[in-house]
Amino acid sequence: MNLFGKVAPVKAEPVAPYLGGKSQLAGRIVSQINQVSHLSFVAKCEVINDINSELVTFFRVLRSHEPEFCAAWNICLPLVRSLKHYTMQISTT
């Protein structure tokens, strides 16, 4: 039973999918929860929890500083690609 009635599932793509992610298990986890009689209360909240502290920091930066992160990413990505191309040229000579 849910205080808000039936809630439609939300399909969300992970920002940075990785091997330890639970997105593959989400449907199975929800089906297990739905098999148990329970009352749920949903409040607007956010939980970022992972053993990888760098991943947690990444999501916090995205949450709090998205425009700044995107601007920095747009500057850095071409530089990284150029450096990779440059180092590949050096290694082949």
C-alpha positions in Angstrom: 0.0 0.0 0.0 1.3 3.4 -0.9 -0.1 6.7 0.5 -0.1 8.1 -3.0 -1.8 5.2 -4.7 -0.2 3.4 -7.6 3.0 5.2 -8.6 4.2 4.7 -12.2 7.8 3.6 -12.4 10.3 6.1 -13.6 12.9 5.0 -16.2 16.2 6.8 -15.5 19.4 6.2 -17.3 22.6 6.3 -15.1 24.9 9.2 -15.5 27.9 7.0 -15.3 27.1 3.4 -15.5 29.6 1.1 -14.0 30.1 -2.6 -13.1 29.0 -2.2 -9.5 25.8 -0.3 -10.4 22.4 -1.7 -9.4 20.5 -0.5 -12.5 20.4 -4.1 -13.8 18.8 -5.3 -10.5 16.3 -2.5 -10.1 13.3 -4.4 -11.5 14.1 -7.5 -9.5 14.5 -5.5 -6.3 11.2 -3.7 -6.8 9.4 -7.0 -7.5 10.8 -8.4 -4.2 9.6 -5.3 -2.3 6.2 -5.5 -3.8 5.8 -9.1 -2.7 5.9 -8.0 1.0 2.9 -6.2 2.5 4.1 -2.8 3.5 3.2 0.8 3.9 5.5 3.3 2.3 5.9 7.0 2.7 7.8 8.9 0.1 9.3 12.3 0.9 11.5 14.3 -1.3 14.9 13.2 -0.4 18.2 12.3 -1.9 20.5 9.5 -0.9 24.0 9.2 -2.4 25.7 6.2 -1.0 28.6 4.2 -2.4 31.8 2.6 -1.1 33.6 4.6 -3.8 33.9 8.1 -2.3 35.1 9.5 -5.7 31.8 8.4 -7.3 29.8 10.0 -4.5 31.8 13.2 -5.0 31.1 13.1 -8.7 27.3 12.9 -8.1 27.4 15.7 -5.6 29.3 17.9 -8.0 26.7 17.1 -10.7 23.9 17.9 -8.3 25.3 21.2 -6.9 27.5 22.5 -9.7 26.1 21.1 -13.0 26.7 24.2 -15.2 30.2 24.7 -13.9 31.0 21.0 -14.4 29.6 21.0 -17.9 31.6 24.1 -18.8 34.8 22.5 -17.4 34.1 19.2 -19.2 33.6 21.0 -22.5 37.0 22.7 -22.1 38.9 19.6 -20.8 37.5 16.9 -23.2 39.1 18.4 -26.4 42.4 18.8 -24.5 42.4 15.2 -23.4 41.6 14.0 -26.9 44.4 16.2 -28.3 46.8 14.8 -25.8 45.8 11.3 -26.5 46.3 11.9 -30.3 49.7 13.5 -29.6 51.0 10.7 -27.5 49.8 8.1 -30.0 51.8 9.9 -32.7 54.9 10.0 -30.5 54.6 6.2 -29.7 54.4 5.3 -33.4 57.5 7.2 -34.4 
